[in-house]
Amino acid sequence: MYKLLVVDDEITVRTGLQSYFNWSSFGIEIMGEADDGDVAFEMIQQETPDLVLTDVRMPNMDGITLARLINERYPQVKIIFVSGYDDADYLKSAMKLSAVDYIFKPVNLEELSSVLRHVVSNLDEQRAEQRRKEELQVRLKEGMPVLREKFLLSLMGSNIQNRDIRERVEFLELCLPEEASYWVIVISVDDLPGVMSVRSERDRQLLWYSIHNICQELIDSHMGGYVFEHQTGEFAGILRKSDEGEEAGDAAEVLLELAGQIRDNLERWLKISVTIGISDRVTGLSNLSSCYRQAREAVNHKWYLGKNRVITMNSLETPEQENGSASRHEFAYDEELISALKAANAEKLKEVLDTIFADLNRNRPDGLKYGRNVCMQIFLAAGQLLLELNMQSEELESAESAVWESLLDRETLGEMRDILEAYLLAACERIGEKRTGKVANLVERVRAIIDRDYADGSLTVTDIGREVFLTPTYVSLLFKQETGQTVGEYMTQVRMERAKEMLRDPQYKFYDICYAIGYTDPSYFTKLFKKTTGVTPSGYREKYV
């Protein structure tokens, strides 16, 4: 409902308007009446109406003066004048005050209805527009975090005019003084594919939210600034000095302490490892895009400095190289590696690897990609040697496939070194055993253990490996290469041969035989026996007894 104030010095007019007109049909209710302009203005100051219907001529304060005061203080209030036919000069003044309409006395109800329909239509439009503005304000407030993050992202990757920056910082209510000192940090989640693969989409989003909260709380407690997600698994932080009187060295110490606490808290509470890159200091928001590139470059150098650490621009100074260029991996090293492998010389193998990776650590401009290519080249050369020595098998090929994939996934040179060295040392040991005949001896030992303990239904390759002091995978690989059978196939063979012996003796019942050779399920034993021999245990007994 709209509120109406009726102002007229004639009581008959006021009474008639209240009694003989259906205001509610227009959505209007009369909030009160006044007999003069000054009384009406006091009422308006206490409760503002939507509409004022006022006479032009009144003894103390006329309608023109009242309208002027209303326009000055309450411009949203609509005014309709009621006047006599001889008030033409007054009406001219009234229309200059933006009165919405006027009615001549005596008031004609149809004319009043027509005027009110027009006025109420305007009020409806204004009210709808006000609601739309309020809704937009609510939405804008709700979307402010998104708008802030979008703006902060823009500072990282584009050149924005200083004037635009000032206006947007003010509009977004960000505490980012234009000419303050700033740094950018980049927080990169280590081993991102592994972190992503073990979590559902819901858990991933919860993880990013938790990282953001932890980082922002620490930034607020140490310095000033904001952190935001720049891309999946990467967060950027814009940091400023909390006190402009603070010395640059002190601020740098606080920054390093902050970065260290971010790393430690994420590892403690979220069980994830992050690498943090820190830019140099700059003055002004317009220089933050270059800061981001610096911090991102620092993070990228974890390939040789290692993960789960804080990397500053100072730590990226490239050491001097002979003749002014980075040392390159020499293909001659491949020959030394192959010679060490052929000779099964593990110590020499490690020495050559030390030399190669020392050179790769100095070869920083080429980054991770070049180091990975070198590792794969060495890996392929070792695989070719095993092929030439007739030492390939499905199991070995499967193991090599896993090594290849691991090299592609690793984020640091140290990780690739560990994978490659483990593979080469295993190949070195394998070659040495083949040359000395140790493999054949190992196979005989495995056979002897199975021949002795086949009746133990819980016997596994792990148990056998423990007895011969080798890993289960290595035992399985060597056994298959030398015999053409898996350990499990040989164990089944031994058990079936013993079952045949017992089946030829009528005193043994079928379930006794089953338990005696290491099986607990007679039906499974029957199926396995038929699969191995082509006949059921009962059929075998009928044939030989």
N, C-alpha and C positions, 0 to 999 in steps of 0.2 A: 504494500500500500504506500502511496505517496502522501506526504503530510502537507496540508494547506492551512495558511493563516489568512483570515479575512480581516481587512482593515477598512473601516468606513465610519464616519462620524454620525451616520443616521442609523438608529437602532432598528428601524423597520427594514432597511436594506439587509443588515446583518441577519436579522431573524428570518427574513424571507429566503435568503440564500441557504440558510441551514435547514429550514423547514420544508421548502417546496422544490428542492432539487436533489436528485438521486446521485450523490457524489460517489457512493461505493461502486456504482456500475462502471465508473471510470477508473476504479482502483485508487480512489482518493478518500482520505479521512480528514476531517477538520480538527486540527490540533488546538485551535483557539481563535479568539477574535479580539480586535483592539479598536478603540474609537478615535485613535489619533496616531500619527506617524511615530512620535517619540515613544509612546507606549508599545507600539508594535516592534520597534527596534530593540527595546529592552527584552521583549519576549524572544526575539530572534537570537539575541546573544546567549540566552539561556538554553534554547533548543532550536536548532536550525531547521526550518521547513524546506520542502522541495519546491513549493509554489506559494507565491504571495499574490492575492487578489486585493488590490488597493484602490481606494478613491483617489482622485487627483487633488481635489480641494479639501483641505482639513484645517482646523483653526491653528494648532500649534506647529505641527510639522506636516507640510503637504506631501503628497505622494511622490512628487519629483525629487524632493530632498531625501525622502526615505529610500527611493530607488537608487539614488547616487550612493548613499551609505552602504546599501546592500551590495551594489556592484563592486565597491571598493573592498569590502570585507568578505563577502560570500558570493563570488561571481557565478557559482554554479546554480544559484537559486533563480527560478523562472518568475517573471513578474508580468501580471496582467493588470492593465489599468481600467478603471470604471470611471466614466466622466459624462458630463452633460454635453449637449450639442454646442454650447457656447464656449467650450474649453479648447478651441482649435490650437491656440498658441501653446497651451500646456501640453497638448498631445504631440506637437512637433518636438518639444523638449524631451518628452517621454520616449519617443522613438529613437532619439539620439542616445538614450541610455540603454539601448538594446533590449527594450521591453519586447516580449514575444508577441503581444497583441493588445487590443483595447476593445472595450464594450461601452456602448452608450446607455445612459439611463433613460427611462426605466429599463432594467435588465430583461432582455428577451431570452427565455430559457433555451430556445432552439439555437439562437446565436451563441449563447454560452456553451451549449453542447458542442457546437462546431469548433469553437476556439479550444475547448478542452481536449477534443480528440487530437487536434494538431499538437497541443502542448504535451499531452501524455505520450504521443508518438515520439516526440523529441526526447522526453525523459526516458522512455524505454530504450531508445537507441543509445543514449548516454550511459544508462545503467548497464546495458549489454557490453558496451565498449569498456566500461570500467571493470566488469567481470573478466573480460578477455585480458585486459592489462594485468589484473591481479593474478590470473592463471599463468600468464606468461612470466610474471615475476617469480611465482612459485617454481615454475619449471626452470627458469634461469638459475634460481638459487640451488635447486636440486642438481642442475647440470654444471654448476660452477666447478666442481672438481675435475670434470672432463675437459672443460674449457681451459682450466689452468694447465692441465697436463698437455693439452694440445699446444698451448702457447710455449710451454717449456720445451717441448719437442722441437718446435720451430726455431728456438734459439740454438739448438744443436746443429741444425743442418742448413740454415739459410741466412742470407744477409737482410736484416730488418732495419729500416730507418730508425734513428734515435727517437724521432717524434712518435712513430708508431709504438715503439717500445714503452715510452713514458705513458702514453694513453692507455695501453693495454695493461700495464702493471698496475696503474691506478684503478682501472675498471675491475680487474680481477682481484684486487685487494691483496696483492703479493708484497711481501716485505723484501724488495730487491732494489735498494738505492742505486740510482743510475751510475754514479761514479765510484762505487765501492770496489774493494779488491775481491776478486773471485778466483776460485779453482773449480775444475770439473773432475769428478771421479767416475769411473766406470766399474761396475761390480758385475763380473761375468761368472755364471755358474759353471764349475768344472764338470767334465764328463756329462754334458747335457743330454746326449742320446740315452745314456743309462738312467739318468734321473727321470727322463720323460717316460721311458719304456715300462717302468715298474709302478707308474701311477695312472689312475683314471683321470679323465679330463677334470672332474670335480676336484680331485686331490691336487692336480697341477695348479688350478686356479687358487686353491687354498694356500698352496706353497708360495705362489707369487705374492699373494696378499700378505702372508706372514713375513716374507722377505722385506716387502715395502714398509710394513709397520716397524719392524726391528730397526731397519736403517734410518727411518725418519725419527724415531725416538732417540736414537744415538746422536743424530745430527743436531736435533733440538737441544740436547744436553751438552754438546761440545761447542758448536758453532752456530751459524744461522744458515738457512737454505732449505732446499727441497730435493726430494728424490722421486723418481718416476720410472716406470717401465718403458725402456726404449725399444726393445724387441724381445722376443721370447728368450728367456734365460739371461737377459742383460738389463741392468738398471743403471741409470745415470743420475748423478747428484750434482746440483749446483750449490756450491758452498761459498759463504762469504765470512769475512772476519766479523766476529761478534762485537769487537771494540776497535774502532778506527785508530785509537791511540796505541794499539798493541803493536809491538815490534814484529817485523816480518819473520824473524827467526822463531819467535815464540809461537806465532800463528802456524808456521810450518810444523813445529813439534806437535801442536794440538791436532793438526790435520793428520799426521802420521799415527798419532795415538787413536784418533777416531777410526781411521781405516783399519787399524789392527783390531780394535774392539768389534767393528762390524764383522770382520772375518771370523774372529773367535766366537762371537755370539751366534752367528749363523751355523757354525760347526757344532756348537754346544746344544742349541735348542732345536735346530732343524736337521742336524746330521748331514749337512751338505758342505762341500768345499767350494770356495770362490776365490778367484784371482781379481785383485783390485788394482786398477791403473789410475795414476794421479797426474794431472797436467801441471804445467807451470802456472804461476800466478799472473793474472791480467787485471787491468782496470777497466770497468765498464761492461755492461751486458752485451754490447755489440760484438765483443771479441770472444764470446763463449763458443762459437762454432769451431774456431781453431783449437780452443781448449779441449773440446770433445774429441777432435781428431788425435790430439796428443795422448789423451787418456786411453783412447781405443788402441792406439799404436802400442802403448805400454802393455796393455792386456795381451795383445797379440804375441808379444815376446815371451810369453810363458812357455813357448815351445822349447826354449833352451834354458831359461832361468828357473822353470819349474812352476807347478801349480800351487794353489793355496798359499799365495803370498801377496804382499803389497809391492807394486812396481812403480817407481817414480821415473821421471824423464832422465834424471841424473844417472840412473842405473843402466840406461840404454846407450851410453856413450860407447861407440865402437872402438875396440882396441886397435892400436896401430898394426897394420899388416906390412909384411915385407913388400917392397916395391910399390907400396900404396894401394894394393888390391887384396881382396879376401883370398885366403887359401882355398884351393879347390880339391875335391876328392880325386885322387889319382887312381886311374884304372889299374895301375900296377899293384895296388893293395889287394885287388881281387885275386891276383896270382899268388900272393903271399897267403891269403886266407885258404885258398884251395890246397896249396902245398901243406899247410898246417892240418887241414882236414884229412888229406890223404895219409899223412903221417900219424894221424890220431894224436896230435900234439896239442893238448888243451891249453897249456901255458903260452905257447906261441900264438895260438888263436886269440887269446885274451889280449896279448900285446898288440897284435895288429888292430883289433877292435879299438883299443885305447887310442892308437894313433889316428884311426879314421874319425872317431867321434870327437877327438880333440880338435881336428881340423873343421869338422862340422860346426862345432861351437864357435869357431872364429868366423864362420861363413854366414854371418847374421843377415846381410841384405837379402839373401835368397829365401830365408825363413824356413818354415816347417815343410813346405812342399819339396824343396830340394833335398832336405834331410830324409824325408820319407822315400823319395825316389832312389836315393843311395841305398837305404836299407832294403828295399825291394830288389834292387839289382844284386846285392849280396845274397839275399834269400834265394833268388832264382839260380844263381851260380851254384849254390850248395845243393839245391834240388837236382840240378843237371848232373852233378858229380854222383849223387846217390843213384840216379838213373843209370849212369854209365857203369856203376859198380853192381848193377842188378840187385839193388836193395830197396826197390819200390814195392808198394803193396797198397791195397785199398785202405787199410788202416793208416798207413803213412801219408797217403794222399789226403785223407780226411784231416789228419793232424796238420798237414801243411796248409790246407784250406782255412783252418781255424787261425793259424799264425798270420796268413795273408790278410784276413778280415781284421785281425787285431791291429796289424800295422796301419791299416786304413783308418781305424777308429781312434788311435792314440792322439793325444793333444800335445805331448811333449817329447823331445828327443830322448830324454832319459827313459821314458816308458818304452819307446821303440827299441832302445839299446837293450833293455832287460829282456824283451820278447825275443829279439834276434839272437842275443847271446845264449839264452836258454835253448833255443832251437839248434844252434850251431854246436853247442857243447853236447847235446843229446846225440846229434849226428856223429860227432867226433867219437863219443863213447861207443856208439853202434858200430862204427867202422873198425875201431880198435878191437872190439869183441869178436867181430867176424874174422879179422886177421889172426887173432890168437887162438881161435877155437873156443872161446869162452861161451859163445852162444849155444853151441852144441851141448856143452856141459850143463848150461842152464836149462835147456829143454829136457835133458835127462833127469835133472833134479825135480822139475815140475811134474814130469811123468811119475817119478817115484813117489812124490807126495800124494798124487791122485790115486795111484795104485794102492797106497797104504790107507788112505782116509776116505775112499769113495763111499763107504757105508755111512759116513757122517752127512746127513741130509743138509746141514747148515754150511758145508764147505763152500767157500767162495774164492774168487780170484784174489780178493783182498787178503784173505787168510794165506793163500799161497805166496803172494807178493811179500807179506810180512815175514814169511819164513826164509825167503831167498833174498831179503833186504832190497827189494825193488818196488817201484810203484805198480799198482794193478794195470794201469794203461801200458806201461813199458813191458810188463810180463806178457800181456795179451798180444802186443805188437810183435815181439820177438818170437813167441810161440807160433803165431800164425805164419810169419815169414819163413820159418824153418820147417814147419810140418805141413802147412797147407790147411790145418784145422785150427779152429778156435779152441781155447781151453775148455769151454763148455761142451763142445762137440766131442773132445777126447774123453771128458768125464762121462758123458752119456755112453760112449762106446765101451768104456771099461765096465760100467754098470750093466749094460746089456749082455756083455760076454759072461759076466758072473751070473746073471739071471738065467742064461741058457744052461750053464753048468748045473744050477740048482733045479731047473725044470726037468732035467734028465734023471733026477733022483725023486721018485714018487713020495718019499717021506716028507718033502717040503710042500706045504700048502701055498696057494698063490699069495695070500696076504703076508705069509712069513717071508717069502722071497722079496716082496715089495719093500717091507721094512728093512730087510737085511742089506739091500743095496742102496738105501738112503732115501727112499720115497715114503711119504706118509699117506698118499692117496692111491688106493689100488686101481681106481678107474683111470687116473692119470697114467699110472704105470702101464696099464693095458694099452692105452692109446699110443704111448710112446714106444712100447715094444713092437706093436704092429707097424708103426711108421718106420721103425728101424729095420725090422726083419721081414715085413710083408705078411706076417701071420700073427694071430693072437697068442697069448701065452698058452691057453688051453689047446689051440691048434698045434702049437709047437710040441707040447707034451705028447699029444696023441701020435704025432709023427715019429718021435724018437723013443717013446717008452713002450 
